[in-house]
Amino acid sequence: MNDLAQSIRTIPDYPKPGILFRDITTLLGDARAFRRAVDELVQPWAGEKIEKVAGIEARGFILGGAVAHQLSAGFVPVRKKGKLPHVTVSIAYSLEYGVDQMEMHQDAVKPGERVILVDDLIATGGTAVGAVKLLRKLGADVVAACFVIDLPDLGGAKKLAELNVPVRALMAFEGH
């Protein structure tokens, strides 16, 4: 996947000094790289029964929608609190400096449905762990969590593995 990694732009000191921000908008803007990333995310589940793909706001919407299309599955948006118009279920999740909440429509997933969670990047895992717990609260069978990028030094993929959620990441960047 090294050549796919070349389509990721690294922005130093964003959003704060010492952080290397991994920007996937360059990958999304490159038709071949975008297609390849989606194909690689889908590959392990091609031919399997996946009912829904849940995407985490906002880049997870872009990737998750494309993955859902490829799998002929429905798409479920996982949003920040207060953004969904119908009756929701919510969960608090940990951020680097505090707590936030995310929501899904209460009828977005039926008990027992096989769901794949998709986002652009897994770092500390707070958001992804919260999303998995929210999906499970509605009775979903979370088959896997898929990301373009893993930042393994931050431990998020390990936290998902501890919840018995297999993690698929197309590439890893060591260090922050």
N, C-alpha and C positions, 0 to 999 in steps of 0.2 A: 504494500500500500504506500510505499515511499513516494511514488510519483503523485499520488492523491494528496499526500501531505504538502507537496509543493504548491497546491492550490489554496492553502490556508495562509492568510496574512497574519503576521505577528506584530502587535503594536505594543511597544514598551511603555511602561509607566501609565497604563490605562486600566482601570479607572483611577488608580492611585499609584504613587511611586513604588517601584519594586515589583509590580505585577506585569507579566507578559500576557497580554490579552490575545487569545486565539480567535481570530475573526473569520467566520465561515462565509461571510457575504461574498468573498472572492470565489469560493467554491460554488456557491449558489449561482453566481453570475457566469460561470463557465459551464456551458451546456453539457459538455462531455464529462467533466468532473462531477457535476450534479447527478447526471444519469448513472454514472458508475457508483457514486456513493449510495444512491437509492437502491440500485441493484445489489450491492454488497450487503446493505442492511437487510434486504428482503431474503436473500439467498437461503439462509438456514431454514426458513419457514415456507418456502415455495412448495406448494402441494399439500401443506398442512392446513387444518381447519382453524383459522384465526377469525373470530367474529368482529373484533374491534381493535383499532390502533388508537392509543391515547397519546396525545401530543401535549407537551408542556409549553405554555406561553413563553416566548413568542416564536423563536426559531424552531421549536418542536412542532409548531403548527405546519410550517412549510415542509419540513422533512416527513412528519407524521402523515400529512395529507397525501404525499407522494407514495409513501410506503403502503398506506391503506388502499390506495388506488391499485397498486401492483398486486396486492394480496386479495383484491375484491372484498375488502372488509370495510366496515363502517369506521368513521372517525369521531373521536371524543376529545373535545378541547378541555384541558385542565388549566383553569384560569386563576388569576389573582382575585381575592375577595371583592365582591360587588360588581363584577363584570358580566355575569350571566343573567339573562332575563327571567328564567323560570325558577321553580323551586329547586334549591341546591342542597348539597351536603358539603360540609367543609371540614378542614383539618388544619391544625397549626403545625408549622414546620420550622426547623432551626435555620437561621441564616448565620453568616459569619459573625455578625454583631447584633443578634437579637432574634426575634420570632416574627413570622408573617403567617398569613393564611391563604390557602388555595381552595378552590371549589370546583365541583362538577355538578351538572344537573342530576337530580336524584334518579331520573329514569334513563340515564345515559348508558348504563350497563346493567344487564340482567344477571342474576346469580348463575354462576357456572360458566359464563361466557369466557372464552379464551382471548386474552388481551395482551398486546405487546405495547410497552411504554417506549416512546421515542423522544429524544431531545438532542440538541447539538453537541452537548458536552457534559461530562460527569466530572465534578471537582470534589467538593466535600461530601456531596451526596444528600444534603439536607432536603433539597427540592424533590429529588427522585425518590428518596425514602418516603417523604410525605405523600407523593403521588401514588406509590405502591400501597401504602396504608389506606389511602382514600379509595382506591380501586377495590381493595379487599373489603373495605367497609360496605361496599355495595354488592359484594359476593363474587367479584371477578376472579378468575383464575389467571394470575399474571404469569404468562409463559416466559417472558424475557424482558429485559430493558436494553435498548439499543441506542448507541451514541456514535457520532462521527469521531469525537475526541474523548480520550480518557486522560486525566491528569492523575496518574497513579500515586504520586507523592501525597496527594490530599485525601486519599482513602475512601472515596465515595463508592467505587466499584466493590470494594471489600464489604462495605456496609450493606449493599444490595445482596451480595452473595450470602451474607449472614441471615438475610431474610428469605433465603432459598430462591432468589431470583437470578437466573443466569444473566450475565452481562455480555453484550457484544459491543465492542468498540473497534472502529476501523483503523484507528491509530492512537498512539500514546505520545505525549510530550512530557518528558521528565522535567522536574523543577517547575517553578511557578512562572 
